[in-house]
């Protein structure tokens, strides 16, 4: 698996694998959950059937008062993920699933930019049960419910747990976490919000 510069982090992170066998299981350990709950709908919300593929256009997180148009993020030649060009916007990792379709769609964003808060600055405040909406090019809206929020040291990032194939439509919001090192311009951790599709409009 290639190692990727995680969008919005400015430091070495973990990459979505180009393809992961369906039988792969999530890596155990390697991180600390910042909120209770487990991926896969332990919030009690009923999972919805996956939607057809359609590129996302806007991300809305009502609890954080975030509403962001989405940039498309690809990969650099070295396999690293591109970062959003605008710190006020989140970016969808285009080689992966579209939000609402089966699999773990990935949306990443900056936590700070030149010392000022960026689009995902308050992401660590999210909790199980919070709503996330993604509007898509086909006019539909994929409605997700947060399963859990976890923080991982970058050098112990559980790639399989975050990016493994799913039997449902999932979403991962990713940014940096931990105490910022001013000298190195570096965050030591990654913050990951795990969510599952629970509705559509």
C-alpha positions in Angstrom: 0.0 0.0 0.0 1.2 3.4 -0.9 1.7 5.9 1.8 -0.2 9.2 1.3 0.3 12.7 2.5 -3.1 13.1 4.1 -5.1 16.0 2.9 -5.1 19.0 5.2 -2.3 17.7 7.4 1.0 18.7 5.9 2.6 15.6 7.2 2.9 11.9 6.4 -0.3 10.1 6.8 -1.9 6.9 5.5 -3.3 6.2 2.1 -6.4 4.6 0.9 -5.3 1.4 -0.8 -5.9 1.3 -4.5 -8.0 -1.8 -4.0 -8.5 -3.9 -0.9 -9.8 -7.5 -1.0 -13.3 -7.7 0.5 -12.2 -10.3 3.0 -9.7 -8.0 4.6 -10.5 -7.2 8.2 -9.8 -3.9 10.0 -6.5 -3.6 11.8 -7.0 -3.9 15.6 -5.6 -1.2 17.9 -3.3 1.6 16.9 -5.7 4.4 17.9 -7.7 5.9 20.6 -11.4 6.7 20.1 -12.3 10.2 21.3 -15.9 9.2 21.6 -17.8 6.0 22.4 -19.3 3.9 19.6 -18.1 1.7 16.9 -18.1 1.9 13.1 -21.0 0.3 11.3 -24.1 1.9 12.9 -23.8 1.5 16.7 -25.6 4.8 17.0 -28.9 2.8 16.6 -29.6 4.5 13.2 -30.8 2.1 10.5 -28.4 1.8 7.6 -29.8 2.7 4.2 -29.2 0.9 0.9 -26.3 2.2 -1.1 -27.0 4.8 -3.8 -25.8 4.8 -7.4 -22.5 6.5 -8.0 -22.6 10.3 -8.4 -19.9 12.8 -7.7 -20.4 15.0 -4.6 -20.8 18.7 -4.8 -21.3 20.0 -1.2 -20.7 18.8 2.3 -23.0 20.0 5.2 -22.4 19.3 8.9 -25.2 21.1 10.8 -23.7 20.5 14.3 -20.5 22.4 13.2 -22.3 25.0 11.0 -20.1 23.8 8.1 -21.3 24.0 4.5 -18.6 23.6 2.0 -18.4 23.0 -1.7 -16.1 20.1 -2.5 -12.9 20.1 -4.5 -11.8 16.9 -6.2 -8.6 15.4 -4.8 -6.5 13.0 -6.9 -3.0 11.6 -6.3 0.4 13.0 -6.9 2.9 11.0 -8.9 4.4 9.7 -5.7 1.1 8.3 -4.6 0.3 11.0 -2.1 -3.1 12.5 -1.9 -3.6 16.0 -3.2 -4.6 18.5 -0.6 -7.5 21.0 -1.0 -6.2 24.2 -2.6 -8.7 26.4 -0.6 -8.5 26.0 3.2 -12.2 27.0 3.4 -13.2 24.0 1.3 -13.1 20.3 1.9 -12.1 17.8 -0.8 -13.4 14.5 -2.0 -10.8 11.8 -2.8 -11.9 11.1 -6.4 -10.2 7.7 -6.9 -12.4 6.3 -4.1 -16.1 5.6 -3.8 -18.6 8.5 -4.2 -20.4 9.4 -1.0 -23.6 7.4 -0.9 -22.3 4.5 -3.0 -21.0 1.3 -1.4 -17.6 1.6 0.2 -15.7 4.1 2.3 -15.9 7.5 0.6 -13.2 9.9 1.8 -13.5 13.7 2.4 -10.5 15.5 3.8 -9.9 19.1 4.8 -7.4 21.4 6.6 -7.7 22.0 10.3 -5.7 25.2 10.2 -4.1 27.3 7.5 -1.3 29.8 8.4 -2.4 29.8 12.0 -6.1 30.5 11.3 -9.0 28.0 11.5 -9.8 26.1 8.3 -12.9 24.1 7.2 -12.4 21.2 9.5 -11.1 23.2 12.5 -14.0 22.0 14.8 -14.1 18.4 13.5 -13.0 17.0 16.8 -16.2 18.2 18.4 -18.3 15.8 16.4 -19.9 12.9 18.2 -21.9 9.7 17.5 -25.3 10.5 16.2 -24.4 13.8 14.4 -25.7 14.2 10.9 -23.6 14.8 7.7 -25.2 15.6 4.4 -23.5 15.3 1.0 -25.3 16.8 -2.0 -24.5 15.1 -5.3 -24.4 15.9 -9.0 -27.5 13.8 -9.7 -29.5 16.1 -7.5 -29.7 13.6 -4.6 -28.5 14.1 -1.0 -26.7 11.3 0.8 -27.5 11.5 4.5 -25.0 10.0 6.9 -25.0 9.5 10.7 -21.7 9.6 12.6 -20.8 6.2 14.2 -17.7 7.3 16.0 -14.8 9.7 16.1 -11.2 8.5 16.6 -7.7 10.0 16.7 -4.6 8.1 15.7 -0.9 8.8 15.8 0.3 9.2 12.2 3.0 6.6 12.7 0.3 4.1 13.8 -2.5 4.9 11.4 -4.8 1.9 10.9 -5.1 2.0 7.1 -7.3 -1.1 6.9 -9.7 0.0 9.6 -10.2 3.3 7.9 -10.2 2.3 4.2 -11.3 -1.4 4.2 -14.0 -2.5 1.8 -17.5 -2.2 3.2 -20.8 -4.0 2.6 -22.6 -0.6 3.0 -22.1 3.1 2.1 -19.7 4.7 4.5 -18.0 8.1 4.9 -14.7 9.1 6.5 -14.0 12.7 7.2 -10.2 13.2 7.8 -8.1 16.0 9.1 -5.1 16.5 11.5 -5.1 16.3 15.2 -3.0 16.5 18.3 -0.8 19.4 19.5 0.6 21.4 16.6 4.5 21.6 16.5 5.2 25.2 15.5 8.9 24.4 14.8 8.1 21.5 12.4 4.8 22.9 11.1 3.4 19.5 11.9 0.4 17.8 13.5 1.3 14.4 15.0 -2.1 12.8 14.7 -5.0 12.2 12.3 -8.6 12.7 13.3 -11.1 10.4 11.6 -14.9 10.7 11.7 -16.6 7.4 10.7 -20.1 7.6 9.4 -22.7 5.4 7.7 -25.4 6.2 5.1 -28.8 6.3 6.9 -31.0 8.1 4.5 -31.3 9.8 1.1 -33.2 12.7 -0.4 
